[in-house]
């Protein structure tokens, strides 16, 4: 398979990924009729909505640039934009803020309060990173790494606390476990390939596209796991 064909497959898988993001929001709409009243799920709803809107904008942007290159290319050249990396900081900020609130509410005690404070700090640092350090023109290794590592850590903190307190719960029926496992799977795989992506893209582009599709497939699985967890959630 040629590099161009791999690129087309990545785009197709990207549309499935977009649908998986939409699935979370659809479950919220069907299960709760929109914004849930439960304080635990509310930040997760806003995270899902904003992430979907960003993803729709990204897909629409790619489609418009490919359809009307004569109009967009001069502006993209002026601002030195040759990819959609400039959109990534919006994903990071959305996750730092709303997932930070979500995890601060499901991890009990002082640990939950610390998570909330750290989330706000990382949100501010990501703004500074985008404006003054890594910028928006290329992929943010530091921003992506910090987000993935942070979500892995808060997921582990939840698992540690949750399994100690509720040892008898089944993974197939415990809604919060499913939701957190979704985020844990997505970010664990992402952090494993993060520092090899540039070298793979330059030296082994076909392998890079294969790994990218694998990462996207895991992300789709994780998002569907989150959607299923929201479907099972019952407010106490």
C-alpha positions in Angstrom: 0.0 0.0 0.0 1.4 3.4 -1.0 1.8 6.4 1.4 -1.1 8.1 -0.4 -3.4 5.1 0.1 -2.4 4.9 3.8 -3.2 8.6 4.1 -6.7 8.0 2.6 -7.3 5.2 5.1 -6.3 7.5 8.0 -8.9 10.0 6.8 -11.6 7.2 6.7 -10.7 6.0 10.2 -10.8 9.6 11.3 -14.5 9.8 10.3 -15.2 6.7 12.4 -13.4 8.4 15.2 -15.6 11.4 14.7 -18.7 9.2 14.9 -17.4 7.6 18.1 -17.1 11.1 19.7 -20.6 11.7 18.6 -21.8 8.5 20.2 -20.9 9.8 23.7 -23.0 12.9 23.1 -25.9 10.8 21.6 -25.9 8.6 24.7 -26.2 11.8 26.9 -29.1 13.0 24.8 -30.9 9.7 24.8 -30.2 8.8 28.4 -30.4 12.2 30.1 -32.1 14.4 27.5 -29.1 16.7 27.3 -27.1 18.2 30.1 -27.3 15.7 33.1 -28.3 17.0 36.5 -25.8 14.7 38.1 -22.7 16.7 39.1 -20.3 13.9 38.3 -21.5 13.5 34.7 -22.0 17.2 33.9 -18.4 18.0 33.2 -18.1 14.8 31.1 -21.0 16.1 29.0 -19.4 19.4 28.3 -16.1 17.7 27.5 -17.9 15.4 25.0 -19.8 18.3 23.4 -16.8 20.6 23.0 -14.5 17.7 21.8 -17.1 16.8 19.1 -17.5 20.5 18.0 -13.7 20.8 17.7 -13.5 17.5 15.7 -16.3 18.7 13.4 -14.4 21.9 12.8 -11.2 20.0 12.1 -12.9 17.7 9.6 -14.7 20.6 8.0 -11.5 22.7 7.8 -9.7 19.8 6.0 -12.6 19.4 3.6 -12.8 23.2 2.8 -9.0 23.5 2.3 -9.0 20.6 -0.1 -12.1 21.9 -2.0 -11.0 25.6 -2.2 -7.2 25.5 -2.1 -6.9 28.8 -4.1 -8.8 30.7 -1.4 -7.3 29.1 1.7 -3.6 28.4 0.8 -2.5 32.1 0.8 -3.8 32.5 4.3 -2.3 29.3 5.5 1.0 30.2 4.0 0.9 33.6 5.7 0.3 32.1 9.1 2.7 29.1 8.4 0.0 26.5 8.8 0.5 23.3 6.9 -1.4 20.9 9.1 -4.2 20.8 11.7 -1.8 20.9 14.6 -3.0 24.4 15.4 -6.3 22.8 16.6 -4.7 20.4 19.0 -4.3 23.0 21.9 -8.1 23.3 22.0 -8.4 19.6 22.6 -5.9 19.8 25.4 -7.5 22.8 27.1 -10.9 21.1 26.9 -9.6 17.9 28.5 -7.5 19.7 31.2 -10.5 21.7 32.3 -13.5 19.4 32.1 -11.8 16.1 32.6 -10.0 17.6 35.5 -13.3 18.6 37.1 -14.7 15.1 36.3 -11.8 13.3 38.0 -11.8 15.7 40.9 -15.4 14.6 41.6 -14.9 10.9 41.3 -11.7 10.7 43.3 -12.6 11.3 46.9 -11.0 13.4 49.7 -8.0 15.6 49.5 -6.8 13.8 46.4 -9.8 15.0 44.5 -9.2 18.6 45.5 -5.6 18.4 44.5 -6.6 17.1 41.1 -8.8 20.1 40.6 -6.0 22.6 41.5 -3.5 20.7 39.3 -6.0 20.8 36.4 -6.4 24.5 36.6 -2.6 24.9 36.7 -2.1 22.7 33.7 -4.8 24.6 31.8 -3.0 27.9 32.3 0.4 26.3 31.5 -1.0 24.9 28.2 -2.1 28.4 27.2 1.4 29.6 28.0 2.9 26.7 26.1 0.9 27.5 23.0 1.6 31.2 23.1 5.2 31.3 24.2 6.9 27.9 23.9 5.8 25.1 21.5 3.3 27.3 19.6 0.5 26.1 17.3 2.4 25.4 14.0 3.7 22.0 14.9 2.6 19.1 17.1 3.0 19.9 20.8 5.1 17.1 22.2 5.2 18.6 25.7 1.5 19.5 25.7 0.4 16.1 24.4 2.7 14.3 26.8 1.6 16.3 29.9 -2.1 15.7 29.0 -1.7 11.9 28.4 0.5 11.5 31.6 -1.9 13.5 33.7 -4.9 11.5 32.6 -3.1 8.2 33.2 -2.1 9.3 36.7 -5.6 10.5 37.7 -7.0 7.2 36.2 -4.7 5.2 38.4 -5.6 7.2 41.4 -9.3 6.4 40.7 -8.6 2.7 40.2 -6.6 2.6 43.4 -9.3 4.3 45.5 -12.2 2.6 43.7 -11.0 -1.0 43.8 -10.0 -0.7 47.5 -13.5 0.6 48.4 -15.6 -1.5 46.0 -13.7 -4.7 45.4 -16.9 -6.6 44.6 -17.9 -4.5 41.6 -17.7 -6.0 38.2 -15.9 -4.2 35.4 -18.7 -5.0 33.0 -21.4 -3.3 35.1 -19.5 -0.5 37.0 -20.2 2.6 34.9 -17.4 4.8 36.3 -14.8 2.0 35.9 -15.8 1.7 32.2 -15.5 5.4 31.6 -12.1 5.7 33.3 -10.8 2.6 31.5 -11.8 4.3 28.3 -9.6 7.3 29.1 -6.8 5.1 30.4 -6.6 3.0 27.2 -6.6 6.1 25.0 -3.8 7.9 26.8 -1.6 4.9 27.6 -1.3 4.0 23.9 -0.9 7.6 22.9 2.0 8.2 25.3 3.8 5.0 24.1 4.1 6.3 20.5 4.4 10.0 21.2 8.2 10.3 21.1 8.6 8.1 18.1 6.1 9.8 15.8 8.5 12.3 14.2 11.2 9.7 13.4 8.7 7.2 12.0 7.1 9.9 9.8 10.4 10.9 8.3 12.0 7.4 8.1 9.2 4.9 7.9 6.0 6.8 6.7 4.1 3.6 6.0 4.7 2.3 9.5 3.8 5.7 10.9 0.4 5.5 9.1 -0.2 2.0 10.3 0.5 3.0 13.9 -1.6 6.1 13.5 -4.5 3.9 12.4 -3.9 1.6 15.4 -3.9 4.5 17.8 -7.1 5.8 16.3 -8.7 2.4 16.5 -7.8 2.2 20.3 -9.2 5.7 20.7 -12.4 4.7 19.0 -12.6 1.7 21.4 -12.0 3.9 24.4 -14.6 6.5 23.3 -17.2 3.7 22.8 -16.3 2.3 26.3 -16.9 5.8 27.7 -20.2 6.0 25.9 -21.3 2.6 27.3 -20.2 3.6 30.8 -22.4 6.8 30.5 -25.3 4.5 29.3 -24.9 2.4 32.4 -24.5 5.2 34.9 -27.1 5.5 37.6 -27.1 8.4 40.0 -27.0 7.5 43.6 
